Amino acid sequence: MKQRYDIAAYYWPAYHDEPRWRRFMPKGEGEWQTVRAAVPKFDGHQQPRVPAWGYEDESDPRVMERKIEAAVSHGVNTFVFDWYWYENQPFLEEALNRGFLGAPNNDRMRFYLMWANHDATTLWDIEQSHEHRVIWPGAADRGAFDTATRRMIERYFGHPSYYLIDGKPVLSIYELGTLINGLGGLEATKDALGAFRARVRAAGFPGVYLQAILWGNIPKSPATLPGGGPPGDRTETQDNTIRYLGFDSLTNYQWCHYVTPRGEYRAWGETAAAAWERWADEFSVPFFPHVSIGWDTNPRFKDLRPDIVNGGTPEAFHGFLVRAMRHVDTRGLFPPLITVNAWNEWSESSYLEPDTVWGMQYLEAVRDALAT
């Protein structure tokens, strides 16, 4: 029987080695280096987080095969791979290229890309993480944009497991403001996206389905833009930007983007979920609800970071996932898509993968929610 909802978990492809990653993770095991070294910074602080499967190399197809099996057997039927492009070349692609696409069971689940076009900073180097100094800018000019999107079309969009909506390959953009700045403004961005759509159509698709990550990085623009609101209306909104650029939908990446991540998980989630109905009314395109699992980035820092969410449990996560399903039903969203942060954000303490505290219970919460 066809699954009633598409549960799409973000995938942070940080747990394998590659030459440029060694600038930040010199031990050659990717961000497992950071996760292993985490220590509790106060009584009751749940660090380190220890993976039940061990510190595996995700670029190994056999390792990815087990991840896929665990995901789909519990109802997570889509991975959204964080995809990076710095200095006009890809970064951290091998989890997808060699791991996922090499796994013999990748036909059992779907995937799509989220262009994680934020700056690469010293955040990834624990000795300098407090500086947030930019190493590689995330903004792409027109030449880099064209090269990157051609790679998406040629390498990924045509794969049988790529996630399509209305026959169109889905591409999510993490920082829409950064995209606009890199391309030189709204008009230049509209032109670049138009050329991108034409290339996707030339590859045999009806177009590309663009999804924006909703948070403060989406700039507001006036309704006087072509395709905006009523004539003479100078109100500036994020929806005007979405409408002008022709984006098709919205979702979130993490609740921390719009609700300060402090205190109890349930209170954090209640505030976050309360925004879904408002956004559904404010925007002219569908908003797909998002559920986060937790937040604690202390593994990446030597000093205590106070933005910590505590008290999260599989049961509480289950409740918000059911709430997201009801939102999808009430709003009649198609496809019935829900995003989750994340499959494996270990250094941010937000993951579905089994650990030594909860085992498989977060994945079982997904399975049980789908059974309601």
C-alpha beads as a LAMMPS data file, in Angstrom:
LAMMPS data file: protein, C-alpha beads

372 atoms
371 bonds

1 atom types
1 bond types

-500.0 500.0 xlo xhi
-500.0 500.0 ylo yhi
-500.0 500.0 zlo zhi

Masses

1 110.0

Atoms # bond

1 1 1 0.000 0.000 0.000
2 1 1 1.291 3.463 -0.875
3 1 1 2.568 5.472 2.082
4 1 1 0.202 8.345 2.927
5 1 1 2.948 10.924 3.605
6 1 1 6.386 11.656 2.263
7 1 1 8.729 11.929 5.247
8 1 1 11.845 13.702 4.001
9 1 1 14.818 13.786 6.386
10 1 1 17.680 16.201 5.769
11 1 1 20.996 14.441 5.336
12 1 1 24.205 16.184 6.479
13 1 1 26.959 14.507 4.411
14 1 1 29.793 15.177 6.863
15 1 1 30.905 11.719 7.957
16 1 1 33.442 10.739 5.348
17 1 1 36.862 11.915 4.298
18 1 1 37.752 14.130 1.387
19 1 1 40.810 16.326 0.756
20 1 1 39.191 19.723 1.367
21 1 1 37.365 18.471 4.490
22 1 1 40.763 17.803 6.108
23 1 1 41.220 21.539 6.482
24 1 1 38.625 21.275 9.241
25 1 1 38.712 17.554 10.124
26 1 1 42.371 16.448 9.798
27 1 1 41.854 12.960 11.261
28 1 1 40.225 11.784 8.039
29 1 1 36.873 10.662 9.440
30 1 1 34.884 13.810 8.765
31 1 1 32.831 15.343 11.563
32 1 1 32.925 12.152 13.577
33 1 1 36.126 13.781 14.851
34 1 1 34.036 16.508 16.492
35 1 1 31.272 14.200 17.704
36 1 1 33.745 11.780 19.350
37 1 1 35.508 14.572 21.232
38 1 1 32.373 16.193 22.694
39 1 1 32.204 16.492 26.476
40 1 1 29.417 17.468 28.905
41 1 1 29.686 21.105 29.994
42 1 1 27.321 20.970 32.978
43 1 1 25.633 18.339 35.131
44 1 1 23.096 16.426 33.076
45 1 1 24.401 17.671 29.711
46 1 1 23.800 14.861 27.211
47 1 1 27.186 14.819 25.498
48 1 1 28.762 13.081 23.762
49 1 1 26.058 11.647 21.518
50 1 1 27.195 8.143 20.573
51 1 1 25.898 6.451 17.391
52 1 1 24.580 2.939 17.998
53 1 1 26.063 1.827 14.672
54 1 1 29.490 3.225 15.431
55 1 1 31.451 5.897 13.579
56 1 1 30.883 4.605 10.064
57 1 1 32.047 5.962 6.708
58 1 1 28.850 7.042 4.948
59 1 1 30.522 7.019 1.525
60 1 1 30.727 3.220 1.755
61 1 1 27.736 1.835 -0.195
62 1 1 27.344 -0.983 2.342
63 1 1 27.028 1.535 5.163
64 1 1 24.482 3.562 3.195
65 1 1 22.570 0.374 2.390
66 1 1 21.869 -0.094 6.106
67 1 1 20.812 3.540 6.506
68 1 1 18.370 3.228 3.611
69 1 1 16.934 -0.012 4.970
70 1 1 16.415 1.492 8.431
71 1 1 14.872 4.633 6.966
72 1 1 12.358 3.061 4.608
73 1 1 11.373 0.279 7.009
74 1 1 10.252 3.001 9.440
75 1 1 8.586 5.314 6.914
76 1 1 11.341 7.801 6.081
77 1 1 11.053 7.520 2.325
78 1 1 13.152 10.519 1.202
79 1 1 16.591 11.943 1.972
80 1 1 17.204 15.635 1.286
81 1 1 20.956 15.864 0.806
82 1 1 22.648 19.077 1.894
83 1 1 24.614 19.921 -1.262
84 1 1 27.612 22.251 -1.303
85 1 1 29.361 24.267 -3.994
86 1 1 32.432 26.282 -3.027
87 1 1 35.140 27.822 -5.217
88 1 1 33.114 26.648 -8.223
89 1 1 33.447 22.977 -7.315
90 1 1 31.460 20.494 -5.228
91 1 1 32.164 19.735 -1.577
92 1 1 31.172 16.672 0.494
93 1 1 29.485 14.937 -2.440
94 1 1 30.742 11.402 -1.878
95 1 1 28.089 10.489 0.682
96 1 1 25.654 10.887 -2.207
97 1 1 27.802 9.939 -5.204
98 1 1 29.536 6.874 -3.838
99 1 1 27.425 6.041 -0.793
100 1 1 23.768 6.547 -1.690
101 1 1 23.986 6.147 -5.460
102 1 1 26.228 3.121 -5.014
103 1 1 23.954 1.414 -2.499
104 1 1 22.160 -1.560 -4.080
105 1 1 18.844 -0.614 -2.455
106 1 1 18.697 3.084 -3.405
107 1 1 15.669 2.302 -5.558
108 1 1 13.695 1.861 -2.318
109 1 1 13.743 5.545 -1.414
110 1 1 13.913 8.926 -3.104
111 1 1 16.258 11.836 -2.695
112 1 1 16.590 15.464 -3.673
113 1 1 19.104 18.243 -3.194
114 1 1 19.047 21.227 -0.900
115 1 1 21.688 23.659 -2.105
116 1 1 23.290 24.593 1.230
117 1 1 24.655 27.864 -0.099
118 1 1 25.772 29.348 3.211
119 1 1 29.336 30.515 3.801
120 1 1 31.812 27.858 4.916
121 1 1 33.337 29.271 8.088
122 1 1 35.678 28.369 10.908
123 1 1 32.586 26.977 12.668
124 1 1 33.794 23.555 11.485
125 1 1 37.198 23.976 13.176
126 1 1 36.775 23.663 16.940
127 1 1 39.967 25.639 17.573
128 1 1 38.534 28.623 15.686
129 1 1 34.785 27.961 15.731
130 1 1 34.039 30.981 17.917
131 1 1 35.434 33.325 15.234
132 1 1 32.918 32.453 12.479
133 1 1 35.484 33.636 9.949
134 1 1 34.556 32.942 6.311
135 1 1 36.740 30.398 4.533
136 1 1 34.706 29.924 1.358
137 1 1 31.819 32.259 0.461
138 1 1 28.517 30.545 -0.274
139 1 1 27.327 33.119 -2.820
140 1 1 27.606 32.045 -6.461
141 1 1 27.893 34.431 -9.402
142 1 1 26.169 33.656 -12.689
143 1 1 29.016 31.537 -14.038
144 1 1 29.206 29.425 -10.877
145 1 1 25.405 29.165 -10.742
146 1 1 25.254 27.867 -14.314
147 1 1 28.051 25.355 -13.704
148 1 1 26.508 24.100 -10.467
149 1 1 23.002 23.711 -11.874
150 1 1 24.299 21.920 -14.965
151 1 1 25.923 19.421 -12.630
152 1 1 22.609 18.916 -10.836
153 1 1 20.824 18.253 -14.119
154 1 1 23.462 15.944 -15.565
155 1 1 24.315 13.938 -12.440
156 1 1 21.154 13.799 -10.352
157 1 1 17.862 14.972 -11.830
158 1 1 17.568 12.033 -14.198
159 1 1 18.241 9.368 -11.570
160 1 1 15.253 7.019 -11.139
161 1 1 15.121 7.775 -7.401
162 1 1 15.168 11.557 -7.718
163 1 1 12.145 13.169 -6.065
164 1 1 9.742 14.775 -8.549
165 1 1 6.669 16.925 -8.060
166 1 1 4.388 17.161 -11.104
167 1 1 7.176 15.487 -13.055
168 1 1 9.653 18.230 -12.103
169 1 1 12.864 17.523 -10.168
170 1 1 12.817 19.316 -6.811
171 1 1 15.620 21.658 -5.787
172 1 1 15.574 23.341 -2.406
173 1 1 17.555 26.544 -1.753
174 1 1 18.832 27.114 1.787
175 1 1 19.662 30.841 1.630
176 1 1 17.585 32.644 -0.950
177 1 1 19.068 35.980 0.070
178 1 1 22.589 34.685 -0.547
179 1 1 21.515 33.384 -3.957
180 1 1 20.118 36.803 -4.877
181 1 1 23.201 38.640 -3.645
182 1 1 25.579 36.372 -5.513
183 1 1 23.670 36.707 -8.775
184 1 1 23.471 40.486 -8.509
185 1 1 19.906 41.251 -7.441
186 1 1 16.329 40.160 -8.012
187 1 1 16.165 40.771 -11.758
188 1 1 19.458 38.968 -12.380
189 1 1 18.266 36.071 -10.209
190 1 1 15.009 35.828 -12.126
191 1 1 16.995 35.685 -15.372
192 1 1 19.349 33.000 -14.021
193 1 1 16.440 30.881 -12.796
194 1 1 14.718 31.259 -16.150
195 1 1 17.807 29.959 -17.943
196 1 1 18.015 27.102 -15.431
197 1 1 14.411 26.152 -16.087
198 1 1 15.091 26.149 -19.823
199 1 1 18.047 23.780 -19.371
200 1 1 15.921 21.444 -17.258
201 1 1 13.220 21.421 -19.934
202 1 1 15.856 20.715 -22.583
203 1 1 16.858 17.672 -20.499
204 1 1 13.354 16.273 -20.948
205 1 1 11.514 17.487 -17.842
206 1 1 8.508 19.846 -17.748
207 1 1 10.587 22.205 -15.592
208 1 1 12.240 22.409 -12.186
209 1 1 10.318 22.630 -8.907
210 1 1 11.954 25.250 -6.677
211 1 1 11.527 25.077 -2.914
212 1 1 12.786 27.846 -0.616
213 1 1 13.823 27.329 2.984
214 1 1 11.684 29.743 4.969
215 1 1 13.520 31.875 7.512
216 1 1 14.878 35.388 7.784
217 1 1 17.272 34.932 4.868
218 1 1 14.445 35.416 2.360
219 1 1 14.501 39.173 1.636
220 1 1 11.319 41.195 1.497
221 1 1 10.460 43.067 -1.674
222 1 1 7.688 45.452 -2.739
223 1 1 4.479 44.394 -4.414
224 1 1 5.342 46.792 -7.258
225 1 1 7.533 44.041 -8.734
226 1 1 6.022 42.458 -11.856
227 1 1 3.657 39.748 -10.664
228 1 1 3.355 41.358 -7.227
229 1 1 0.283 42.669 -5.475
230 1 1 -2.232 45.324 -6.465
231 1 1 -0.959 48.350 -8.431
232 1 1 0.488 51.009 -6.156
233 1 1 0.876 48.652 -3.193
234 1 1 4.363 49.278 -1.778
235 1 1 4.114 46.726 1.022
236 1 1 7.307 44.690 1.270
237 1 1 6.912 40.977 1.997
238 1 1 8.826 37.762 1.588
239 1 1 5.948 36.430 -0.497
240 1 1 6.529 39.114 -3.126
241 1 1 10.073 37.805 -3.551
242 1 1 8.885 34.195 -3.738
243 1 1 6.229 35.126 -6.272
244 1 1 8.554 37.257 -8.423
245 1 1 11.199 34.527 -8.658
246 1 1 8.641 31.801 -9.341
247 1 1 9.354 29.518 -6.393
248 1 1 6.871 26.680 -5.986
249 1 1 6.825 25.973 -2.251
250 1 1 8.375 26.580 1.152
251 1 1 9.504 24.524 4.116
252 1 1 11.906 24.946 7.049
253 1 1 15.320 23.458 7.733
254 1 1 15.367 23.845 11.527
255 1 1 13.059 25.332 14.133
256 1 1 16.054 27.227 15.529
257 1 1 15.862 29.529 12.503
258 1 1 12.775 31.255 13.880
259 1 1 12.371 30.159 17.499
260 1 1 15.262 30.628 19.935
261 1 1 16.456 27.124 20.839
262 1 1 16.396 27.263 24.622
263 1 1 14.407 25.465 27.286
264 1 1 12.132 22.478 26.961
265 1 1 11.581 20.708 23.661
266 1 1 7.783 20.720 23.882
267 1 1 7.587 24.476 24.457
268 1 1 10.066 25.074 21.619
269 1 1 8.000 22.906 19.298
270 1 1 4.667 24.447 20.291
271 1 1 5.939 27.904 19.355
272 1 1 7.398 26.604 16.099
273 1 1 4.305 24.664 15.017
274 1 1 2.037 27.625 15.778
275 1 1 3.570 29.418 12.779
276 1 1 2.416 26.835 10.205
277 1 1 -1.125 28.148 9.806
278 1 1 0.056 31.750 9.618
279 1 1 2.541 30.953 6.875
280 1 1 -0.030 28.905 4.997
281 1 1 -2.183 32.052 4.873
282 1 1 0.602 34.587 4.257
283 1 1 2.245 32.909 1.272
284 1 1 0.889 32.346 -2.203
285 1 1 2.655 28.970 -2.531
286 1 1 2.289 25.853 -0.363
287 1 1 4.149 25.668 2.942
288 1 1 5.147 22.099 3.843
289 1 1 5.432 21.628 7.628
290 1 1 8.726 20.777 9.273
291 1 1 9.557 18.933 12.497
292 1 1 12.882 19.254 14.306
293 1 1 14.262 16.761 16.805
294 1 1 16.527 18.913 18.950
295 1 1 19.319 21.489 19.138
296 1 1 22.681 21.584 20.894
297 1 1 25.781 22.623 18.946
298 1 1 28.174 22.375 21.888
299 1 1 30.269 19.644 20.225
300 1 1 31.525 22.332 17.823
301 1 1 32.698 24.746 20.532
302 1 1 35.123 24.727 23.439
303 1 1 33.063 27.130 25.543
304 1 1 29.477 26.517 26.605
305 1 1 26.859 27.559 24.067
306 1 1 23.654 28.405 25.945
307 1 1 21.270 27.719 23.051
308 1 1 20.297 24.202 24.064
309 1 1 16.958 22.428 23.822
310 1 1 16.473 19.798 26.502
311 1 1 13.844 17.271 27.423
312 1 1 13.302 15.956 23.908
313 1 1 11.860 12.448 23.673
314 1 1 10.648 10.181 20.894
315 1 1 7.133 10.546 22.313
316 1 1 7.215 14.345 22.065
317 1 1 8.647 14.179 18.544
318 1 1 5.877 11.734 17.601
319 1 1 3.277 14.266 18.742
320 1 1 4.633 17.022 16.521
321 1 1 4.929 14.660 13.562
322 1 1 1.253 13.710 13.928
323 1 1 0.429 17.418 14.146
324 1 1 2.321 18.011 10.891
325 1 1 0.338 15.218 9.226
326 1 1 -2.929 16.817 10.316
327 1 1 -1.739 20.132 8.863
328 1 1 -1.011 18.427 5.553
329 1 1 -4.487 16.887 5.579
330 1 1 -6.318 20.060 6.594
331 1 1 -4.580 22.147 3.954
332 1 1 -4.880 19.459 1.270
333 1 1 -1.189 19.660 0.453
334 1 1 0.141 17.733 -2.510
335 1 1 2.404 15.975 -2.333
336 1 1 1.842 15.183 1.360
337 1 1 5.401 16.233 2.218
338 1 1 6.844 16.735 5.711
339 1 1 10.508 17.606 6.266
340 1 1 12.450 16.492 9.332
341 1 1 15.710 17.747 10.794
342 1 1 17.499 15.531 10.494
343 1 1 18.670 12.069 9.611
344 1 1 22.131 12.659 11.055
345 1 1 22.890 16.134 12.444
346 1 1 24.960 14.614 15.255
347 1 1 26.985 17.745 16.011
348 1 1 23.718 19.711 16.326
349 1 1 22.006 16.958 18.374
350 1 1 19.125 16.532 15.926
351 1 1 19.024 13.091 14.362
352 1 1 16.834 10.073 13.615
353 1 1 19.708 7.610 13.433
354 1 1 19.902 5.298 16.474
355 1 1 22.134 6.278 19.385
356 1 1 23.121 4.560 22.622
357 1 1 20.407 6.333 24.653
358 1 1 17.248 5.982 22.559
359 1 1 18.199 3.195 20.180
360 1 1 15.698 3.045 17.310
361 1 1 12.936 4.867 19.184
362 1 1 12.948 8.035 17.054
363 1 1 12.568 5.957 13.904
364 1 1 9.883 3.919 15.627
365 1 1 8.106 7.195 16.411
366 1 1 7.948 7.897 12.674
367 1 1 6.605 4.411 11.990
368 1 1 3.974 4.744 14.715
369 1 1 2.890 8.200 13.571
370 1 1 2.335 6.883 10.054
371 1 1 0.197 4.094 11.492
372 1 1 -2.219 6.483 13.222

Bonds

1 1 1 2
2 1 2 3
3 1 3 4
4 1 4 5
5 1 5 6
6 1 6 7
7 1 7 8
8 1 8 9
9 1 9 10
10 1 10 11
11 1 11 12
12 1 12 13
13 1 13 14
14 1 14 15
15 1 15 16
16 1 16 17
17 1 17 18
18 1 18 19
19 1 19 20
20 1 20 21
21 1 21 22
22 1 22 23
23 1 23 24
24 1 24 25
25 1 25 26
26 1 26 27
27 1 27 28
28 1 28 29
29 1 29 30
30 1 30 31
31 1 31 32
32 1 32 33
33 1 33 34
34 1 34 35
35 1 35 36
36 1 36 37
37 1 37 38
38 1 38 39
39 1 39 40
40 1 40 41
41 1 41 42
42 1 42 43
43 1 43 44
44 1 44 45
45 1 45 46
46 1 46 47
47 1 47 48
48 1 48 49
49 1 49 50
50 1 50 51
51 1 51 52
52 1 52 53
53 1 53 54
54 1 54 55
55 1 55 56
56 1 56 57
57 1 57 58
58 1 58 59
59 1 59 60
60 1 60 61
61 1 61 62
62 1 62 63
63 1 63 64
64 1 64 65
65 1 65 66
66 1 66 67
67 1 67 68
68 1 68 69
69 1 69 70
70 1 70 71
71 1 71 72
72 1 72 73
73 1 73 74
74 1 74 75
75 1 75 76
76 1 76 77
77 1 77 78
78 1 78 79
79 1 79 80
80 1 80 81
81 1 81 82
82 1 82 83
83 1 83 84
84 1 84 85
85 1 85 86
86 1 86 87
87 1 87 88
88 1 88 89
89 1 89 90
90 1 90 91
91 1 91 92
92 1 92 93
93 1 93 94
94 1 94 95
95 1 95 96
96 1 96 97
97 1 97 98
98 1 98 99
99 1 99 100
100 1 100 101
101 1 101 102
102 1 102 103
103 1 103 104
104 1 104 105
105 1 105 106
106 1 106 107
107 1 107 108
108 1 108 109
109 1 109 110
110 1 110 111
111 1 111 112
112 1 112 113
113 1 113 114
114 1 114 115
115 1 115 116
116 1 116 117
117 1 117 118
118 1 118 119
119 1 119 120
120 1 120 121
121 1 121 122
122 1 122 123
123 1 123 124
124 1 124 125
125 1 125 126
126 1 126 127
127 1 127 128
128 1 128 129
129 1 129 130
130 1 130 131
131 1 131 132
132 1 132 133
133 1 133 134
134 1 134 135
135 1 135 136
136 1 136 137
137 1 137 138
138 1 138 139
139 1 139 140
140 1 140 141
141 1 141 142
142 1 142 143
143 1 143 144
144 1 144 145
145 1 145 146
146 1 146 147
147 1 147 148
148 1 148 149
149 1 149 150
150 1 150 151
151 1 151 152
152 1 152 153
153 1 153 154
154 1 154 155
155 1 155 156
156 1 156 157
157 1 157 158
158 1 158 159
159 1 159 160
160 1 160 161
161 1 161 162
162 1 162 163
163 1 163 164
164 1 164 165
165 1 165 166
166 1 166 167
167 1 167 168
168 1 168 169
169 1 169 170
170 1 170 171
171 1 171 172
172 1 172 173
173 1 173 174
174 1 174 175
175 1 175 176
176 1 176 177
177 1 177 178
178 1 178 179
179 1 179 180
180 1 180 181
181 1 181 182
182 1 182 183
183 1 183 184
184 1 184 185
185 1 185 186
186 1 186 187
187 1 187 188
188 1 188 189
189 1 189 190
190 1 190 191
191 1 191 192
192 1 192 193
193 1 193 194
194 1 194 195
195 1 195 196
196 1 196 197
197 1 197 198
198 1 198 199
199 1 199 200
200 1 200 201
201 1 201 202
202 1 202 203
203 1 203 204
204 1 204 205
205 1 205 206
206 1 206 207
207 1 207 208
208 1 208 209
209 1 209 210
210 1 210 211
211 1 211 212
212 1 212 213
213 1 213 214
214 1 214 215
215 1 215 216
216 1 216 217
217 1 217 218
218 1 218 219
219 1 219 220
220 1 220 221
221 1 221 222
222 1 222 223
223 1 223 224
224 1 224 225
225 1 225 226
226 1 226 227
227 1 227 228
228 1 228 229
229 1 229 230
230 1 230 231
231 1 231 232
232 1 232 233
233 1 233 234
234 1 234 235
235 1 235 236
236 1 236 237
237 1 237 238
238 1 238 239
239 1 239 240
240 1 240 241
241 1 241 242
242 1 242 243
243 1 243 244
244 1 244 245
245 1 245 246
246 1 246 247
247 1 247 248
248 1 248 249
249 1 249 250
250 1 250 251
251 1 251 252
252 1 252 253
253 1 253 254
254 1 254 255
255 1 255 256
256 1 256 257
257 1 257 258
258 1 258 259
259 1 259 260
260 1 260 261
261 1 261 262
262 1 262 263
263 1 263 264
264 1 264 265
265 1 265 266
266 1 266 267
267 1 267 268
268 1 268 269
269 1 269 270
270 1 270 271
271 1 271 272
272 1 272 273
273 1 273 274
274 1 274 275
275 1 275 276
276 1 276 277
277 1 277 278
278 1 278 279
279 1 279 280
280 1 280 281
281 1 281 282
282 1 282 283
283 1 283 284
284 1 284 285
285 1 285 286
286 1 286 287
287 1 287 288
288 1 288 289
289 1 289 290
290 1 290 291
291 1 291 292
292 1 292 293
293 1 293 294
294 1 294 295
295 1 295 296
296 1 296 297
297 1 297 298
298 1 298 299
299 1 299 300
300 1 300 301
301 1 301 302
302 1 302 303
303 1 303 304
304 1 304 305
305 1 305 306
306 1 306 307
307 1 307 308
308 1 308 309
309 1 309 310
310 1 310 311
311 1 311 312
312 1 312 313
313 1 313 314
314 1 314 315
315 1 315 316
316 1 316 317
317 1 317 318
318 1 318 319
319 1 319 320
320 1 320 321
321 1 321 322
322 1 322 323
323 1 323 324
324 1 324 325
325 1 325 326
326 1 326 327
327 1 327 328
328 1 328 329
329 1 329 330
330 1 330 331
331 1 331 332
332 1 332 333
333 1 333 334
334 1 334 335
335 1 335 336
336 1 336 337
337 1 337 338
338 1 338 339
339 1 339 340
340 1 340 341
341 1 341 342
342 1 342 343
343 1 343 344
344 1 344 345
345 1 345 346
346 1 346 347
347 1 347 348
348 1 348 349
349 1 349 350
350 1 350 351
351 1 351 352
352 1 352 353
353 1 353 354
354 1 354 355
355 1 355 356
356 1 356 357
357 1 357 358
358 1 358 359
359 1 359 360
360 1 360 361
361 1 361 362
362 1 362 363
363 1 363 364
364 1 364 365
365 1 365 366
366 1 366 367
367 1 367 368
368 1 368 369
369 1 369 370
370 1 370 371
371 1 371 372
